[in-house]
């Protein structure tokens, strides 16, 4: 059975990402075809990239990097939960991704985004980054609008069709995560 991390990509106080991450995790937990685990960036307290060697070399010298690498390496696929900040992803998420390289390779990724435009521009940025890391990103995604899927811009109340979008994305992430397994062997 493959393992999928649901990565909460915002560390901002008062963030909506925690509720979104739990919503996706609750939907995913009903499935029997994969194991799903929440991975919250705020639990790792990664400083601004402080490794002296490029991540592609895999020569991690800092304990926080080794802990982060161990966590990410344990999964076959990822669902990134991200807000859109200024047409892109949060700095904390980009920083966390950039700490590592090989741990991401030959795995699958799906996206759940939120923002005034559903966070779609953040996902566009993430797709570019995932390509460089040899991560196969799936087509289906969840885009939550702060205007229609949140009450008062803070309480998650997803429209009914969002569950269908989430299930389609999870189906693809699990299928691709499983399909890429021979490349990771």
C-alpha positions as CSV (number, residue, x, y, z in Angstrom):
1,X,0.0,0.0,0.0
2,X,1.3,3.4,-0.9
3,X,1.7,6.2,1.6
4,X,0.5,9.8,0.8
5,X,1.5,12.9,2.8
6,X,-1.0,15.7,2.9
7,X,1.4,18.7,3.3
8,X,-0.1,21.8,4.9
9,X,1.9,24.5,3.2
10,X,1.2,27.6,5.2
11,X,2.7,28.4,8.6
12,X,0.9,31.8,9.0
13,X,-0.9,32.3,12.3
14,X,-4.7,32.1,11.7
15,X,-4.2,30.2,8.5
16,X,-7.0,28.4,6.7
17,X,-4.6,25.6,5.6
18,X,-5.0,23.6,8.8
19,X,-8.8,23.3,8.3
20,X,-8.4,22.5,4.6
21,X,-5.7,19.9,5.4
22,X,-8.0,18.2,7.9
23,X,-10.9,18.2,5.5
24,X,-8.8,16.5,2.8
25,X,-7.4,14.1,5.3
26,X,-10.9,13.1,6.5
27,X,-12.0,12.4,3.0
28,X,-8.8,10.5,2.3
29,X,-9.1,8.4,5.5
30,X,-12.2,6.7,4.1
31,X,-10.1,5.1,1.3
32,X,-8.7,1.7,1.6
33,X,-6.1,2.0,-1.3
34,X,-3.5,4.1,0.5
35,X,-2.4,5.4,3.9
36,X,-2.7,9.1,4.4
37,X,-0.9,11.3,6.9
38,X,-0.9,15.0,7.7
39,X,2.5,16.7,7.5
40,X,2.3,20.2,8.8
41,X,5.2,22.5,7.9
42,X,4.8,24.5,11.1
43,X,5.9,21.3,13.0
44,X,9.3,21.3,11.3
45,X,10.3,24.9,12.0
46,X,12.7,25.0,9.0
47,X,14.8,28.1,8.9
48,X,15.4,29.9,5.6
49,X,17.4,27.4,3.6
50,X,20.6,27.1,5.6
51,X,22.4,24.0,4.1
52,X,25.8,24.8,2.7
53,X,25.6,22.2,-0.1
54,X,23.0,22.1,-2.8
55,X,20.1,19.7,-2.0
56,X,20.7,17.7,-5.2
57,X,23.9,16.4,-3.6
58,X,22.0,15.0,-0.6
59,X,24.7,16.0,1.9
60,X,22.5,17.3,4.6
61,X,24.5,18.7,7.6
62,X,21.7,20.1,9.8
63,X,19.5,18.0,12.1
64,X,16.3,19.8,10.9
65,X,17.1,18.9,7.3
66,X,17.8,15.3,8.1
67,X,14.5,15.1,10.0
68,X,12.6,16.7,7.1
69,X,14.3,14.5,4.6
70,X,13.4,11.4,6.6
71,X,9.7,12.5,6.7
72,X,9.5,13.2,3.0
73,X,11.4,10.1,1.9
74,X,8.8,7.9,3.7
75,X,6.0,8.8,1.3
76,X,5.2,7.7,-2.2
77,X,3.0,10.7,-3.1
78,X,1.9,14.1,-1.8
79,X,-1.1,16.3,-1.7
80,X,0.0,19.9,-1.2
81,X,-2.5,22.2,0.6
82,X,-1.5,25.7,-0.3
83,X,-2.9,29.2,-0.2
84,X,-2.2,31.7,-2.9
85,X,-0.1,34.6,-1.7
86,X,0.6,37.3,-4.3
87,X,0.0,34.9,-7.3
88,X,2.3,32.2,-5.8
89,X,2.9,29.8,-3.0
90,X,3.9,30.7,0.6
91,X,7.6,31.2,1.1
92,X,7.6,28.6,3.9
93,X,6.4,25.9,1.4
94,X,8.9,26.8,-1.3
95,X,11.6,26.8,1.3
96,X,10.6,23.4,2.6
97,X,10.5,22.0,-0.9
98,X,13.9,23.4,-1.7
99,X,15.6,21.8,1.3
100,X,15.5,18.4,-0.5
101,X,15.8,16.9,-3.9
102,X,16.1,13.1,-4.2
103,X,13.5,12.5,-1.5
104,X,10.9,14.0,-3.9
105,X,12.0,12.2,-7.1
106,X,9.7,9.7,-9.0
107,X,6.7,10.4,-6.8
108,X,3.2,11.9,-7.5
109,X,1.6,15.1,-6.3
110,X,-1.9,16.6,-6.2
111,X,-2.9,20.0,-5.2
112,X,-5.6,21.6,-3.0
113,X,-5.4,25.4,-3.1
114,X,-7.4,28.2,-1.7
115,X,-7.5,32.0,-2.2
116,X,-9.6,34.8,-3.7
117,X,-9.2,33.0,-7.1
118,X,-9.2,29.5,-5.7
119,X,-5.4,29.5,-5.5
120,X,-5.0,28.4,-9.1
121,X,-1.9,30.6,-9.7
122,X,-0.2,29.0,-6.7
123,X,-0.8,25.6,-8.2
124,X,0.7,26.8,-11.5
125,X,3.9,27.7,-9.6
126,X,3.9,24.4,-7.8
127,X,3.5,22.4,-11.0
128,X,6.7,24.1,-12.4
129,X,8.6,23.3,-9.2
130,X,7.4,19.7,-9.2
131,X,8.6,19.1,-12.7
132,X,12.1,20.1,-11.8
133,X,12.0,17.7,-8.9
134,X,10.9,14.8,-11.1
135,X,7.5,14.7,-9.4
136,X,4.5,13.7,-11.6
137,X,1.7,16.1,-10.9
138,X,-1.8,15.0,-11.5
139,X,-4.4,17.0,-13.5
140,X,-7.3,16.9,-11.1
141,X,-7.1,19.5,-8.4
142,X,-9.2,21.2,-5.8
143,X,-9.5,25.0,-5.9
144,X,-11.3,26.6,-3.0
145,X,-12.6,30.1,-3.2
146,X,-12.4,32.3,-0.1
147,X,-15.7,33.9,-1.3
148,X,-17.7,30.7,-1.8
149,X,-16.0,27.9,0.1
150,X,-15.3,29.7,3.4
151,X,-17.7,31.6,5.7
152,X,-16.3,35.0,6.5
153,X,-13.1,34.1,4.7
154,X,-12.1,31.8,7.6
155,X,-14.5,29.0,8.3
156,X,-14.2,26.2,5.7
157,X,-17.6,25.4,4.2
158,X,-16.8,23.7,0.9
159,X,-19.4,23.7,-1.8
160,X,-20.8,20.1,-2.4
161,X,-18.9,19.7,-5.8
162,X,-15.6,20.2,-4.0
163,X,-15.8,16.7,-2.5
164,X,-16.0,15.2,-6.0
165,X,-13.0,17.3,-7.1
166,X,-11.1,16.0,-4.0
167,X,-12.0,12.4,-4.7
168,X,-10.9,12.7,-8.4
169,X,-7.6,14.3,-7.3
170,X,-7.0,11.6,-4.7
171,X,-7.8,8.8,-7.2
172,X,-5.2,10.2,-9.6
173,X,-2.6,10.7,-6.8
174,X,-2.9,7.1,-5.6
175,X,-2.9,5.7,-9.1
176,X,0.2,7.7,-10.2
177,X,1.9,7.1,-6.8
178,X,1.5,3.3,-7.3
179,X,2.5,3.5,-11.0
180,X,5.7,5.2,-10.2
181,X,6.7,2.6,-7.6
182,X,9.1,0.7,-10.0
183,X,11.1,3.9,-10.6
184,X,11.6,4.3,-6.9
185,X,12.8,0.7,-6.4
